[in-house]
Amino acid sequence: IATSWRSPALFIHADDDRNVRFSQTVDLLQRLRAQKVELEEITIVDDTHHFMRYENQKRVNAAIAGYLEKKLKPVM
């Protein structure tokens, strides 16, 4: 899948995720960077797959909203 990836992407992953290995995201990011795919990444330290800490969930929500505004809002 990484070889055909072209769209920009935002990756948000907690480093204590027990559902998806953090190393899988690191690997995918390296592959996409090698292909010059436009991407941003945020690592949530000491939290799980579901962002159990309220402050982390707020940070994730704000990051997603900001990313979508930046990528989808028309340039004036």
Secondary structure, DSSP 4 states (H G I P E B T S, - for coil): -GGG--S-EEEEEETT-SSS-HHHHHHHHHHHHHTT--EEEEEETT--TT--SHHHHHHHHHHHHHHHHHHHSPP-
